[in-house]
């Protein structure tokens, strides 16, 4: 990830096969990005317009603001992930396995979106 200029962010990675992000951005390019430095507990939120290209994902920032770090625990990165992320899914409810995973986690991130803001 790098800043191209003062309003454009480039992520040198794009959606994986089966990820609905590319299709979602084509129909409605609203995109939010949460950037967290787990070692220092600093985080910022970037909201704007997203675009997928052969070079990766671009985010034209419209709003950038710091977030409170109260609930972020300090972490030490041990190494890069060697396995692919799991299958993505969508559901109106949480199944018992997902609920148990969330309850056992000391940190969990969830993103939501609503058409009116």
N, CA and C of each residue as an Amber inpcrd file, in Angstrom:
protein
   351
   0.8510000  -1.1590000   0.0000000   0.0000000   0.0000000   0.0000000
   0.9030000   1.2290000   0.0000000   0.5460000   2.2170000  -0.8420000
   1.3050000   3.4660000  -0.8380000   0.4060000   4.6070000  -1.3010000
   0.7710000   5.8120000  -0.8750000   0.0630000   7.0060000  -1.3030000
   0.6270000   7.4290000  -2.6560000  -0.2390000   7.5170000  -3.6690000
   0.1710000   7.9870000  -4.9900000   0.3260000   9.5020000  -4.9450000
  -0.6140000  10.1740000  -4.3230000  -0.5590000  11.6130000  -4.0720000
  -1.3660000  11.8830000  -2.8140000  -1.7510000  13.1300000  -2.5760000
  -2.4150000  13.4330000  -1.3100000  -3.8550000  12.9390000  -1.2140000
  -4.4530000  12.4480000  -2.3040000  -5.8230000  11.9310000  -2.2230000
  -5.9780000  10.5120000  -2.7720000  -4.9360000   9.9350000  -3.3730000
  -5.0590000   8.6150000  -4.0050000  -4.1610000   7.5930000  -3.3260000
  -4.7670000   6.4650000  -2.9150000  -4.0500000   5.3620000  -2.2800000
  -4.0640000   4.1760000  -3.2350000  -2.9130000   3.5100000  -3.3940000
  -2.8140000   2.3290000  -4.2470000  -2.4800000   1.1150000  -3.3850000
  -3.2900000   0.0670000  -3.5100000  -3.0050000  -1.2160000  -2.8760000
  -2.6040000  -2.1710000  -3.9850000  -1.4060000  -2.7090000  -3.9230000
  -0.8790000  -3.5610000  -4.9850000  -1.4250000  -4.9790000  -4.8750000
  -2.7120000  -5.0740000  -4.6380000  -3.4090000  -6.3530000  -4.5520000
  -4.8530000  -6.1000000  -4.9640000  -5.4570000  -7.0910000  -5.5490000
  -6.8510000  -6.9490000  -5.9550000  -7.6950000  -8.0480000  -5.3430000
  -8.9750000  -8.0320000  -5.6160000  -9.8570000  -9.0740000  -5.0800000
  -9.4720000 -10.4590000  -5.6120000  -9.5860000 -11.4530000  -4.7600000
  -9.3580000 -12.8460000  -5.1680000 -10.5430000 -13.3360000  -5.9810000
 -10.3560000 -14.4370000  -6.6670000 -11.4520000 -15.0660000  -7.4050000
 -12.5850000 -15.3770000  -6.4300000 -13.7950000 -15.0240000  -6.8050000
 -14.9500000 -15.2840000  -5.9660000 -15.2640000 -14.1710000  -4.9820000
 -14.3590000 -13.2080000  -4.8290000 -14.6050000 -12.0820000  -3.9290000
 -15.5620000 -11.1160000  -4.6210000 -16.6790000 -10.7520000  -3.9830000
 -17.6500000  -9.8610000  -4.6240000 -17.2010000  -8.4010000  -4.7060000
 -16.0240000  -8.0660000  -4.1890000 -15.5960000  -6.6690000  -4.1490000
 -15.5430000  -6.0330000  -5.5360000 -14.9560000  -6.7100000  -6.5240000
 -14.8370000  -6.1140000  -7.8630000 -16.2100000  -5.7850000  -8.4480000
 -17.1410000  -6.7100000  -8.3520000 -18.5000000  -6.4650000  -8.8650000
 -19.1910000  -5.3560000  -8.0760000 -19.0180000  -5.3520000  -6.7620000
 -19.6250000  -4.3110000  -5.9340000 -19.0960000  -2.9290000  -6.3060000
 -17.7960000  -2.8090000  -6.5520000 -17.2200000  -1.5110000  -6.9030000
 -17.6760000  -1.0420000  -8.2860000 -17.9350000  -1.9770000  -9.1840000
 -18.4430000  -1.5760000 -10.5090000 -19.8480000  -0.9890000 -10.3980000
 -20.6750000  -1.5450000  -9.5220000 -22.0420000  -1.0550000  -9.4070000
 -22.1550000   0.1460000  -8.4580000 -21.2980000   0.2070000  -7.4460000
 -21.3090000   1.3290000  -6.5010000 -19.9060000   1.4370000  -5.9040000
 -19.1300000   2.4230000  -6.3130000 -17.7060000   2.4420000  -5.9450000
 -17.3760000   2.9470000  -4.5420000 -18.3640000   3.0910000  -3.6680000
 -18.0550000   3.5190000  -2.2940000 -17.1630000   2.4820000  -1.6230000
 -16.0880000   2.9520000  -0.9750000 -15.1450000   2.0320000  -0.3520000
 -14.5960000   2.6580000   0.9170000 -14.4800000   1.8700000   1.9640000
 -13.8580000   2.2880000   3.2150000 -12.6700000   1.3920000   3.5010000
 -11.6160000   1.9730000   4.0490000 -10.4040000   1.2310000   4.3560000
  -9.9830000   1.5800000   5.7720000  -9.7540000   0.5790000   6.5860000
  -9.2660000   0.7680000   7.9420000  -7.8130000   0.3090000   7.9640000
  -6.9110000   1.2060000   8.3360000  -5.4760000   0.9090000   8.3640000
  -5.0500000   0.8920000   9.8240000  -4.4880000  -0.2280000  10.2590000
  -4.1190000  -0.3950000  11.6670000  -2.6590000  -0.8040000  11.7660000
  -1.9110000  -0.1080000  12.6100000  -0.5520000  -0.5250000  12.9720000
  -0.6920000  -1.2130000  14.3240000  -0.6920000  -2.5430000  14.3110000
  -0.9580000  -3.2870000  15.5420000   0.1480000  -3.1230000  16.5770000
   1.3710000  -2.8000000  16.1490000   2.4620000  -2.6210000  17.1010000
   2.2960000  -1.3390000  17.9170000   1.7140000  -0.2950000  17.3150000
   1.5610000   0.9840000  18.0150000   0.1120000   1.2870000  18.3830000
  -0.8250000   0.4740000  17.8910000  -2.2610000   0.6530000  18.1060000
  -2.8010000   1.8950000  17.4150000  -2.0910000   2.4380000  16.4540000
  -2.5910000   3.5860000  15.6970000  -3.4530000   3.0850000  14.5560000
  -4.5230000   3.8330000  14.2580000  -5.3800000   3.4520000  13.1500000
  -6.0340000   4.6800000  12.5390000  -6.2800000   4.5830000  11.2400000
  -6.9990000   5.6310000  10.5230000  -8.0430000   4.9820000   9.6280000
  -9.0450000   5.7430000   9.3240000 -10.1120000   5.3020000   8.4340000
 -10.0740000   6.1830000   7.1980000 -10.1620000   5.5670000   6.0200000
 -10.1900000   6.2900000   4.7500000 -11.4700000   5.8890000   4.0340000
 -12.3160000   6.8450000   3.7260000 -13.5490000   6.6160000   2.9700000
 -13.4190000   7.3290000   1.6380000 -13.9100000   6.7000000   0.5800000
 -13.8510000   7.3340000  -0.7300000 -14.4150000   6.4590000  -1.8220000
 -13.8240000   6.5720000  -2.9970000 -14.2800000   5.8500000  -4.1830000
 -13.1990000   4.8580000  -4.5880000 -13.6040000   3.6040000  -4.7550000
 -12.6600000   2.5560000  -5.0930000 -12.7460000   2.1420000  -6.5450000
 -11.6190000   1.6300000  -7.0680000 -11.5580000   1.1330000  -8.4370000
 -10.5650000  -0.0170000  -8.5050000 -10.9630000  -1.1020000  -9.1730000
 -10.0830000  -2.2350000  -9.3880000  -9.4450000  -2.0690000 -10.7610000
  -8.1330000  -2.2630000 -10.8370000  -7.4150000  -2.2000000 -12.1140000
  -6.4500000  -3.3790000 -12.1770000  -5.8140000  -3.6210000 -13.3260000
  -4.8170000  -4.6940000 -13.3940000  -3.6430000  -4.4760000 -12.4340000
  -3.4280000  -3.2320000 -12.0060000  -2.3290000  -2.9170000 -11.0810000
  -2.7290000  -3.0570000  -9.6210000  -3.9870000  -3.3870000  -9.3510000
  -4.4460000  -3.5360000  -7.9770000  -5.6800000  -2.7040000  -7.7130000
  -5.8230000  -2.2850000  -6.4920000  -6.9870000  -1.5230000  -6.0470000
  -6.5650000  -0.0870000  -5.7580000  -7.3630000   0.8720000  -6.2210000
  -7.1060000   2.2880000  -5.9620000  -8.2630000   2.8410000  -5.1380000
  -7.9400000   3.7370000  -4.2200000  -8.9450000   4.3980000  -3.3920000
  -8.7090000   5.9010000  -3.4670000  -9.6760000   6.6190000  -4.0300000
  -9.6390000   8.0740000  -4.0650000 -10.2850000   8.5710000  -2.7720000
  -9.4610000   9.0820000  -1.8690000  -9.9260000   9.4490000  -0.5290000
 -10.7970000  10.7000000  -0.5670000 -11.9480000  10.6040000   0.0880000
 -12.8400000  11.7510000   0.2650000 -12.8470000  12.2030000   1.7250000
 -12.7110000  11.2550000   2.6440000 -12.6630000  11.5500000   4.0730000
 -11.6030000  10.6570000   4.7270000 -10.7450000  11.2700000   5.5270000
  -9.7050000  10.5390000   6.2510000  -9.7260000  11.0280000   7.6950000
  -9.7900000  10.0980000   8.6260000  -9.8140000  10.5100000  10.0250000
  -9.2180000   9.4310000  10.9130000  -8.6630000   9.8650000  12.0300000
  -8.1110000   8.9460000  13.0070000  -9.2210000   8.2890000  13.8020000
  -8.9720000   7.0830000  14.2500000  -9.9160000   6.3630000  15.0980000
  -9.3010000   6.1590000  16.4710000 -10.1520000   6.0860000  17.4730000
  -9.7180000   5.8130000  18.8410000  -9.0600000   4.4370000  18.9000000
  -7.9770000   4.3470000  19.6350000  -7.2950000   3.0500000  19.7340000
  -7.6210000   2.3120000  21.0250000  -8.6240000   2.7660000  21.7280000
  -8.9870000   2.2140000  23.0240000  -9.1420000   0.6930000  23.0080000
  -9.7730000   0.1480000  21.9850000 -10.0740000  -1.2800000  21.9710000
  -9.0900000  -2.1010000  21.1340000  -8.0000000  -1.5010000  20.7070000
  -6.9850000  -2.2270000  19.9360000  -5.8660000  -2.6290000  20.8850000
  -5.6190000  -3.9340000  20.9830000  -4.5410000  -4.4160000  21.8300000
  -3.2320000  -4.3780000  21.0540000  -2.1510000  -4.0560000  21.7620000
  -0.8330000  -4.0340000  21.1410000  -0.4700000  -5.4540000  20.7010000
   0.0570000  -5.5780000  19.4820000   0.4060000  -6.8910000  18.9280000
   1.8370000  -6.8880000  18.4240000   2.3900000  -8.0770000  18.3180000
   3.7000000  -8.2770000  17.7070000   3.4810000  -9.2330000  16.5370000
   3.8690000  -8.8050000  15.3490000   3.6960000  -9.6240000  14.1580000
   4.7600000 -10.7240000  14.1740000   4.3350000 -11.9810000  14.0670000
   5.2500000 -13.1110000  14.1350000   5.7260000 -13.5790000  12.7700000
   4.9390000 -13.3680000  11.7400000   5.3350000 -13.8120000  10.4150000
   4.1870000 -13.6980000   9.4460000   4.4990000 -13.8880000   8.1970000
   3.4790000 -13.7840000   7.1580000   2.6130000 -15.0330000   7.1430000
   1.3720000 -14.8630000   6.7270000   0.4490000 -15.9870000   6.5890000
   0.9300000 -16.8850000   5.4440000   0.8910000 -18.1860000   5.6700000
   1.3290000 -19.1230000   4.6310000   0.1570000 -19.8560000   3.9910000
  -1.0500000 -19.6240000   4.4760000  -2.2170000 -20.2780000   3.9030000
  -3.1550000 -19.2310000   3.3160000  -3.9720000 -19.6510000   2.3940000
  -4.9540000 -18.7570000   1.7890000  -6.0800000 -18.4820000   2.7850000
  -6.6800000 -17.3010000   2.7020000  -7.8500000 -17.0400000   3.5640000
  -8.9650000 -18.0340000   3.2570000  -9.8580000 -18.2010000   4.1910000
 -10.9710000 -19.1360000   4.0200000 -12.0000000 -18.6450000   3.0160000
 -12.9750000 -19.4820000   2.7750000 -14.0590000 -19.1750000   1.8390000
 -14.9010000 -18.0360000   2.3780000 -15.2950000 -17.1360000   1.4890000
 -16.1630000 -16.0260000   1.8760000 -17.6100000 -16.4840000   1.8120000
 -18.4330000 -15.8780000   2.6300000 -19.8440000 -16.2220000   2.6090000
 -20.6770000 -15.0440000   3.0600000 -21.9610000 -15.1910000   2.8890000
 -22.8970000 -14.1500000   3.2820000 -24.0720000 -14.8340000   3.9650000
 -24.5270000 -14.2430000   5.0700000 -25.6180000 -14.8520000   5.8130000
 -26.3440000 -13.7840000   6.6180000 -27.6170000 -14.0020000   6.8480000
 -28.3950000 -13.0880000   7.6850000 -28.2510000 -13.4410000   9.1700000
 -27.6750000 -14.6100000   9.4740000 -27.4960000 -15.0460000  10.8590000
 -26.0970000 -15.6240000  11.0380000 -25.6760000 -15.7780000  12.2900000
 -24.3890000 -16.3950000  12.6010000 -24.6140000 -17.8370000  13.0270000
 -23.8740000 -18.7580000  12.4070000 -24.0220000 -20.1490000  12.8230000
 -23.2080000 -20.3770000  14.1040000 -23.4400000 -21.4900000  14.8020000
 -22.7630000 -21.7290000  16.0830000 -21.2360000 -21.7050000  15.9850000
 -20.6600000 -22.2040000  14.8940000 -19.1960000 -22.2110000  14.7620000
 -18.6480000 -20.7870000  14.6770000 -19.3080000 -19.9220000  13.9200000
 -18.8700000 -18.5300000  13.8050000 -19.0470000 -17.8150000  15.1340000
 -20.1580000 -18.0360000  15.7960000 -20.3920000 -17.4230000  17.1110000
 -19.3240000 -17.8430000  18.1160000 -18.9670000 -19.1250000  18.1170000
 -17.9410000 -19.6270000  19.0390000 -16.5820000 -19.0010000  18.7220000
 -16.2630000 -18.8620000  17.4390000 -15.0050000 -18.2320000  17.0310000
 -14.9430000 -16.7940000  17.5360000 -16.0310000 -16.0570000  17.3670000
 -16.0700000 -14.6650000  17.8130000 -15.9440000 -14.5610000  19.3300000
 -16.6210000 -15.4310000  20.0500000 -16.5670000 -15.4030000  21.5070000
 -15.1790000 -15.7300000  22.0350000 -14.4290000 -16.5860000  21.3340000
 -13.0930000 -16.9870000  21.7740000 -12.0150000 -15.9770000  21.3780000
 -12.3300000 -15.0440000  20.5050000 -11.3520000 -14.0710000  20.0200000
 -11.2700000 -12.8730000  20.9450000 -10.0390000 -12.3800000  21.1800000
  -9.9140000 -11.1580000  21.9710000 -10.0060000  -9.9190000  21.0890000
  -9.9100000 -10.0960000  19.7790000 -10.0700000  -8.9960000  18.8240000
 -10.8170000  -9.5340000  17.6150000 -11.7820000  -8.7630000  17.1560000
 -12.5840000  -9.2020000  16.0120000 -13.0100000  -7.9660000  15.2370000
 -12.9270000  -8.0050000  13.9120000 -13.3250000  -6.8780000  13.0760000
 -14.5190000  -7.2540000  12.2220000 -15.4700000  -6.3690000  12.1660000
 -16.6430000  -6.5860000  11.3340000 -16.9210000  -5.2880000  10.5780000
 -17.2040000  -5.3960000   9.2960000 -17.5390000  -4.1890000   8.5390000
 -19.0040000  -4.2720000   8.1240000 -19.6410000  -3.1000000   8.0850000
 -21.0350000  -3.0290000   7.6940000 -21.2170000  -1.8400000   6.7550000
 -22.3290000  -1.8330000   6.0700000 -22.6490000  -0.7510000   5.1560000
 -24.1570000  -0.5910000   5.1050000 -24.5990000   0.6370000   5.0030000
 -26.0260000   0.9340000   4.8410000 -26.1780000   1.9950000   3.7710000
 -27.1700000   1.8740000   2.8830000 -27.2880000   2.8040000   1.7590000
 -27.4530000   4.2680000   2.1450000 -27.9230000   4.5620000   3.3510000
 -28.1130000   5.9670000   3.7190000 -26.9600000   6.5130000   4.5620000
 -25.9300000   5.7130000   4.7600000 -24.7650000   6.2320000   5.4890000
 -24.4270000   5.4390000   6.7070000
